[in-house]
Amino acid sequence: MLVRPMIGSWEPPRVEAISTVEARRLAVLPVAGLSGDLHQDLGRGALAVQIQGSLLGDEIRDDFLKELREKFLAGEPVDFVADIVKESELEQVLIDELALEESAGRADAFEYSIVLREYTEPPEPPGPEMGLGVELDAELDLEAALGLDMLDLPAIVADIPEVGDLLSPIKTAAEDLDATLTESAGDLLKPLSDLLDG
């Protein structure tokens, strides 16, 4: 190894193997009648690095666990360098997995495996002061001003025809109906009036 792996400022001791896994995120899209599937490339997934090693001695093991578990439990991204990730865009990692093993067959032997996962800074959420479309305000104002300048409102209003009284065609019929109902209402209520007077 040209560059020893460094997790933050800490160097994992007695590294025996280091490996990486890189993969593309592909969405498989089955199409009826098509041999095979279509694949949509959703970009590169997070790079994973696995470091394996072994230690001898209780004191060395205790120091190792103290240092590594502090970083693991913090859950904070840390800088990472190693020659195996050269030419990749890997800068910071999260400690994703930590596997430890002791065996009764090997006195004082201790094996470890650390899986690091590439960390990507999430985008800043928009704040309340950042209104939706703030960057478009000036452009929209200009377009609105141009649109109103080109719009001839008085000419539009002047061409509206006069509607007049919409009820005039049925006014005579409504008056005749009212007169008929008024006359016949007296005849209809006469028996009731006679009954009550008597």
Secondary structure, DSSP 4 states (H G I P E B T S, - for coil): --S--EETTB--SSEEEEEEE--EEEEEEE-TT-SSEEEEEEEEPPPEEEEEEEEESHHHHHHHHHHHHHHHHHT--EEEE-GGGTTS---EEEEEEEEEEE-TTSTTEEEEEEEEEE--PPPPPPPTTS-TTGGGHHHHHHHHHHHHHH--HHHHHHTPPP---TTHHHHHHHHHHHHHHHHHHHHHHHHHHHHHH-
